[in-house]
Amino acid sequence: MTTPPERTAAGGRASAERPRVVIIGTGFGGLFAVKALARTPVDITLIGKTSHHLFQPLLYQVATGILSEGEIAPATREVLRHQRNVTTLLGEVVDIDVTARTVTSTVLGRTTVHPYDELIVAAGAGQSYFGNDHFAEFAPGMKSIDDALELRGRIFGAFELAEIATDQAEIDRLLTFVVVGAGPTGVEMAGQIAELARRTLKRDFRRINPGSARIVLLDGAPAVLPSFGEKLGDRARRQLNRIGVEVQLGAMVTNVDADGIDVKDTDGQMRRINAATKIWAAGVQASDLGRMLGEQTGAEVDRAGRISVLSDLTLPGHPEIHVVGDMMALDKLPGVAQVAIQGGRYAAKAIRLRLEGEQPQEPFRYFDKGSMATISRFSAVAEIGKLKFEGFVAWVLWLVVHLMYIVGFKSRFTTIFHWLISFLGRGRSQRVATQQQVYGRLALEHLGPAWEASKTGGPKDQVFEGGDATHCESA
Ligand SMILES: Cc1cc2nc3c(=O)[nH]c(=O)nc-3n(C[C@H](O)[C@H](O)[C@H](O)COP(=O)(O)OP(=O)(O)OC[C@H]3O[C@@H](n4cnc5c(N)ncnc54)[C@H](O)[C@@H]3O)c2cc1C
């Protein structure tokens, strides 16, 4: 079924004369672009495949029971409820036609076509298993709320299963946790599992000693936190050792299965680590939308799927298309939140200036505000310009910066409360793991094609045009 194109502004008012801005992605790039257009007379359609804005840097705290998923993932439409020029729509973008200037999104079998005058693409990146996608079943990544909840179930579940196991080898396997990737996410994850085992769960079990859990952080590279430089990387490695994390560097993962992980060391030796819980924190792959745009515009796409943008973040021959954040490749900028935030704001300003008939801006310049990673409670490393911090000072900096960027007063308030419970006390208030969280993804994957069919939830031939959400009844 197809309906004629129709434009509907936020609040249901038609405003045919206002330029239509479509923004793909409710992450840092997309959300900050929307906010920067709050006072610009445009009609924005924000399309996201989830209904929340996700603060990815704190996913590891959801996975280890410190924070709830709601605290790091507020509903996007709630965040934007006062911004009248934006319509927020749930949908996965499956097509962009740069000639017709349309974006097609789909959710539960309902397909919607959104015409645009200006397009900002901020669809981010997913996990990369470097061509070994079958590892994902046994070693979930850390990219979404689903990942974090599944990992939470696996981590807490491993201790439960160890408590009822009778064979020592099986207990050892259940109490071994391997984190692959010694970048900030891997370091934070390994540090938190160590604290969970040695502090939080210390008195909770009768038959096992959670403190005896083995936590291994491994990486094929020769350093921990390579982007922080040798001094801070070394400091982080020593701190991890102190809290009982085994750091294994120069260790390439060659296989992952249900019972463990196979590793090849730099001397060519192969070895196996028996471990029930494996976590993949290595490698990213940009959204497929980058490749789709590359094919249509001729822009180069690198091996990680990032699309090369011009110095004003647009695509060659398409000043109306900006690509920002983790999806874009420009001057080897890192895939961090600030690149996405500043890119989103830059794209929004470019649109406003064009509408006002002003001169375009100078080329995009990233202002590096620094980077930081926590290792354990009260200990972190941070690099701000030429200054390097470590220990408690870095941890306080980390605390302040993360609170500043968590969206919404309510989330900030409860986050402080839960941090007090975890950092000053021993508790973790989010230890629930449902069966669906632990087994849901595996069960769906085993359904194979039947799962794909159930995902679309109905006939695919319903196409609505004009971005009019009123045509899309709930499934
Ligand atoms: C575990 C983890 C920890 C991190 N820690 C830090 C940190 O400490 N500091 C830091 O600076 N950075 C950190 N990062 C990186 C940072 O989160 C990213 O650089 C940033 O989120 C990129 O913003 P983005 O808008 O490009 O993409 P994202 O924030 O990933 O947003 C992409 C959005 O697009 C949506 N989307 C994707 N495909 C489609 C589609 N086809 N249709 C519709 N919507 C789609 C997604 O649902 C999502 O809402 C971390 C990342 C992870 C995963």
Ligand as a Chemical Component Dictionary entry (heavy atoms), coordinates in Angstrom:
data_LIG
# 
_chem_comp.id                   LIG 
_chem_comp.type                 NON-POLYMER 
_chem_comp.pdbx_formal_charge   0 
_chem_comp.three_letter_code    LIG 
# 
loop_
_chem_comp_atom.comp_id 
_chem_comp_atom.atom_id 
_chem_comp_atom.alt_atom_id 
_chem_comp_atom.type_symbol 
_chem_comp_atom.charge 
_chem_comp_atom.model_Cartn_x 
_chem_comp_atom.model_Cartn_y 
_chem_comp_atom.model_Cartn_z 
_chem_comp_atom.pdbx_ordinal 
LIG C1  C1  C 0 31.388 0.453 25.335 1  
LIG C2  C2  C 0 31.796 1.793 24.769 2  
LIG C3  C3  C 0 32.486 2.693 25.564 3  
LIG C4  C4  C 0 32.859 3.930 25.053 4  
LIG N1  N1  N 0 33.519 4.802 25.869 5  
LIG C5  C5  C 0 33.808 6.033 25.399 6  
LIG C6  C6  C 0 34.411 6.994 26.258 7  
LIG O1  O1  O 0 34.711 6.724 27.423 8  
LIG N2  N2  N 0 34.653 8.241 25.743 9  
LIG C7  C7  C 0 34.326 8.568 24.461 10 
LIG O2  O2  O 0 34.534 9.706 24.064 11 
LIG N3  N3  N 0 33.779 7.674 23.644 12 
LIG C8  C8  C 0 33.504 6.421 24.075 13 
LIG N4  N4  N 0 32.921 5.517 23.239 14 
LIG C9  C9  C 0 32.684 5.893 21.838 15 
LIG C10 C10 C 0 31.448 6.748 21.684 16 
LIG O3  O3  O 0 30.373 6.192 22.393 17 
LIG C11 C11 C 0 31.137 6.882 20.199 18 
LIG O4  O4  O 0 32.237 7.473 19.574 19 
LIG C12 C12 C 0 29.908 7.713 19.957 20 
LIG O5  O5  O 0 28.788 7.093 20.522 21 
LIG C13 C13 C 0 29.692 7.924 18.467 22 
LIG O6  O6  O 0 28.524 8.659 18.260 23 
LIG P1  P1  P 0 27.678 8.448 16.934 24 
LIG O7  O7  O 0 26.537 9.397 17.004 25 
LIG O8  O8  O 0 28.548 8.473 15.751 26 
LIG O9  O9  O 0 27.159 6.949 17.035 27 
LIG P2  P2  P 0 26.273 6.274 18.160 28 
LIG O10 O10 O 0 26.324 6.997 19.431 29 
LIG O11 O11 O 0 26.681 4.844 18.130 30 
LIG O12 O12 O 0 24.810 6.413 17.598 31 
LIG C14 C14 C 0 24.393 5.784 16.426 32 
LIG C15 C15 C 0 22.888 5.776 16.415 33 
LIG O13 O13 O 0 22.424 5.378 15.151 34 
LIG C16 C16 C 0 21.411 4.395 15.309 35 
LIG N5  N5  N 0 21.422 3.605 14.083 36 
LIG C17 C17 C 0 22.403 2.794 13.628 37 
LIG N6  N6  N 0 22.061 2.280 12.432 38 
LIG C18 C18 C 0 20.838 2.779 12.139 39 
LIG C19 C19 C 0 19.946 2.605 11.055 40 
LIG N7  N7  N 0 20.250 1.830 10.003 41 
LIG N8  N8  N 0 18.766 3.238 11.095 42 
LIG C20 C20 C 0 18.433 4.027 12.140 43 
LIG N9  N9  N 0 19.247 4.235 13.187 44 
LIG C21 C21 C 0 20.431 3.619 13.187 45 
LIG C22 C22 C 0 21.810 3.647 16.558 46 
LIG O14 O14 O 0 20.723 2.971 17.106 47 
LIG C23 C23 C 0 22.284 4.809 17.420 48 
LIG O15 O15 O 0 21.208 5.444 18.036 49 
LIG C24 C24 C 0 32.545 4.265 23.722 50 
LIG C25 C25 C 0 31.853 3.359 22.922 51 
LIG C26 C26 C 0 31.483 2.131 23.434 52 
LIG C27 C27 C 0 30.728 1.146 22.581 53 
# 
loop_
_chem_comp_bond.comp_id 
_chem_comp_bond.atom_id_1 
_chem_comp_bond.atom_id_2 
_chem_comp_bond.value_order 
_chem_comp_bond.pdbx_ordinal 
LIG C1  C2  SING 1  
LIG C2  C3  SING 2  
LIG C2  C26 DOUB 3  
LIG C3  C4  DOUB 4  
LIG C4  N1  SING 5  
LIG C4  C24 SING 6  
LIG N1  C5  DOUB 7  
LIG C5  C6  SING 8  
LIG C5  C8  SING 9  
LIG C6  O1  DOUB 10 
LIG C6  N2  SING 11 
LIG N2  C7  SING 12 
LIG C7  O2  DOUB 13 
LIG C7  N3  SING 14 
LIG N3  C8  DOUB 15 
LIG C8  N4  SING 16 
LIG N4  C9  SING 17 
LIG N4  C24 SING 18 
LIG C9  C10 SING 19 
LIG C10 O3  SING 20 
LIG C10 C11 SING 21 
LIG C11 O4  SING 22 
LIG C11 C12 SING 23 
LIG C12 O5  SING 24 
LIG C12 C13 SING 25 
LIG C13 O6  SING 26 
LIG O6  P1  SING 27 
LIG P1  O7  DOUB 28 
LIG P1  O8  SING 29 
LIG P1  O9  SING 30 
LIG O9  P2  SING 31 
LIG P2  O10 DOUB 32 
LIG P2  O11 SING 33 
LIG P2  O12 SING 34 
LIG O12 C14 SING 35 
LIG C14 C15 SING 36 
LIG C15 O13 SING 37 
LIG C15 C23 SING 38 
LIG O13 C16 SING 39 
LIG C16 N5  SING 40 
LIG C16 C22 SING 41 
LIG N5  C17 SING 42 
LIG N5  C21 SING 43 
LIG C17 N6  DOUB 44 
LIG N6  C18 SING 45 
LIG C18 C19 SING 46 
LIG C18 C21 DOUB 47 
LIG C19 N7  SING 48 
LIG C19 N8  DOUB 49 
LIG N8  C20 SING 50 
LIG C20 N9  DOUB 51 
LIG N9  C21 SING 52 
LIG C22 O14 SING 53 
LIG C22 C23 SING 54 
LIG C23 O15 SING 55 
LIG C24 C25 DOUB 56 
LIG C25 C26 SING 57 
LIG C26 C27 SING 58 
# 
